[in-house]
Amino acid sequence: QVTTGKDELGQSIIKEKPFMVFCSKLSITRAEFSTAGQLGHNPEMGLIVDSDAYDNEKRLEYKGRKYNIYKAFQRFDGFTEIYCEGAAND
């Protein structure tokens, strides 16, 4: 979760509040890799999570590495597929 606030000088600051979600890792298909590449993304990992646990977050950390989420697809079985690329500042 990301929240914004102000510091003692009145400057905007962004705070991340981590929480744990159980997931399973997915393989990136050739079709996903091709489509994402055309849109300027470099897919590195796919995850599947319970849809109730995903609230349109834009970043995640998996096994100590930070990722940006570029695509999320809600399935009809109550799960959401999340596709990630490496975070630029990692």
Secondary structure, DSSP 8 states (H G I E B T S, - for coil): -EEEEE-TTS-EEEEE------EEEE---HHHHHHHHHTT----EEEEEEGGG----SEEEETTEEEEEEEEEE-TTSEEEEEEEE-TT-
